[in-house]
């Protein structure tokens, strides 16, 4: 099994910044070292959507709505993925979830609330 623990959410004013972290743990990670890590978000009344994704080699892709404002990165020795969010907008308000894809299976974190409001 894999456990994902997110942190870093909170309340921020428009134009502000937040950095989310997601640490993965589990014995299987000592065997399988190549896996995709991603951030999703779900706003009230909306479907969960992909925000950013990073491959094991560091390649990245972003939703159009966050390009130029958000940066995804990972620390492989720590099995941790980060999401640096700058120039936040009220429409970025959502619960943010991290996900890893390992041996064809999706593992999700519990989510962390991000609220952008003045």
Secondary structure as a PSIPRED ss2 file (coil, helix, strand):
# PSIPRED VFORMAT (PSIPRED V4.0)

   1 X C   1.000  0.000  0.000
   2 X C   1.000  0.000  0.000
   3 X E   0.000  0.000  1.000
   4 X E   0.000  0.000  1.000
   5 X E   0.000  0.000  1.000
   6 X E   0.000  0.000  1.000
   7 X E   0.000  0.000  1.000
   8 X C   1.000  0.000  0.000
   9 X C   1.000  0.000  0.000
  10 X E   0.000  0.000  1.000
  11 X E   0.000  0.000  1.000
  12 X E   0.000  0.000  1.000
  13 X C   1.000  0.000  0.000
  14 X C   1.000  0.000  0.000
  15 X C   1.000  0.000  0.000
  16 X C   1.000  0.000  0.000
  17 X C   1.000  0.000  0.000
  18 X E   0.000  0.000  1.000
  19 X E   0.000  0.000  1.000
  20 X E   0.000  0.000  1.000
  21 X E   0.000  0.000  1.000
  22 X E   0.000  0.000  1.000
  23 X E   0.000  0.000  1.000
  24 X E   0.000  0.000  1.000
  25 X E   0.000  0.000  1.000
  26 X C   1.000  0.000  0.000
  27 X H   0.000  1.000  0.000
  28 X H   0.000  1.000  0.000
  29 X H   0.000  1.000  0.000
  30 X H   0.000  1.000  0.000
  31 X C   1.000  0.000  0.000
  32 X C   1.000  0.000  0.000
  33 X C   1.000  0.000  0.000
  34 X C   1.000  0.000  0.000
  35 X C   1.000  0.000  0.000
  36 X E   0.000  0.000  1.000
  37 X E   0.000  0.000  1.000
  38 X E   0.000  0.000  1.000
  39 X E   0.000  0.000  1.000
  40 X E   0.000  0.000  1.000
  41 X E   0.000  0.000  1.000
  42 X E   0.000  0.000  1.000
  43 X C   1.000  0.000  0.000
  44 X C   1.000  0.000  0.000
  45 X C   1.000  0.000  0.000
  46 X C   1.000  0.000  0.000
  47 X C   1.000  0.000  0.000
  48 X C   1.000  0.000  0.000
  49 X E   0.000  0.000  1.000
  50 X E   0.000  0.000  1.000
  51 X E   0.000  0.000  1.000
  52 X E   0.000  0.000  1.000
  53 X E   0.000  0.000  1.000
  54 X E   0.000  0.000  1.000
  55 X C   1.000  0.000  0.000
  56 X C   1.000  0.000  0.000
  57 X C   1.000  0.000  0.000
  58 X C   1.000  0.000  0.000
  59 X C   1.000  0.000  0.000
  60 X E   0.000  0.000  1.000
  61 X E   0.000  0.000  1.000
  62 X E   0.000  0.000  1.000
  63 X C   1.000  0.000  0.000
  64 X C   1.000  0.000  0.000
  65 X C   1.000  0.000  0.000
  66 X C   1.000  0.000  0.000
  67 X C   1.000  0.000  0.000
  68 X C   1.000  0.000  0.000
  69 X C   1.000  0.000  0.000
  70 X E   0.000  0.000  1.000
  71 X E   0.000  0.000  1.000
  72 X E   0.000  0.000  1.000
  73 X E   0.000  0.000  1.000
  74 X E   0.000  0.000  1.000
  75 X E   0.000  0.000  1.000
  76 X H   0.000  1.000  0.000
  77 X H   0.000  1.000  0.000
  78 X H   0.000  1.000  0.000
  79 X C   1.000  0.000  0.000
  80 X E   0.000  0.000  1.000
  81 X E   0.000  0.000  1.000
  82 X E   0.000  0.000  1.000
  83 X E   0.000  0.000  1.000
  84 X E   0.000  0.000  1.000
  85 X E   0.000  0.000  1.000
  86 X C   1.000  0.000  0.000
  87 X C   1.000  0.000  0.000
  88 X C   1.000  0.000  0.000
  89 X C   1.000  0.000  0.000
  90 X H   0.000  1.000  0.000
  91 X H   0.000  1.000  0.000
  92 X H   0.000  1.000  0.000
  93 X C   1.000  0.000  0.000
  94 X E   0.000  0.000  1.000
  95 X E   0.000  0.000  1.000
  96 X E   0.000  0.000  1.000
  97 X E   0.000  0.000  1.000
  98 X E   0.000  0.000  1.000
  99 X E   0.000  0.000  1.000
 100 X E   0.000  0.000  1.000
 101 X E   0.000  0.000  1.000
 102 X E   0.000  0.000  1.000
 103 X C   1.000  0.000  0.000
 104 X C   1.000  0.000  0.000
 105 X E   0.000  0.000  1.000
 106 X E   0.000  0.000  1.000
 107 X E   0.000  0.000  1.000
 108 X E   0.000  0.000  1.000
 109 X C   1.000  0.000  0.000
 110 X C   1.000  0.000  0.000
 111 X C   1.000  0.000  0.000
 112 X E   0.000  0.000  1.000
 113 X E   0.000  0.000  1.000
 114 X E   0.000  0.000  1.000
 115 X E   0.000  0.000  1.000
 116 X E   0.000  0.000  1.000
 117 X C   1.000  0.000  0.000
 118 X C   1.000  0.000  0.000
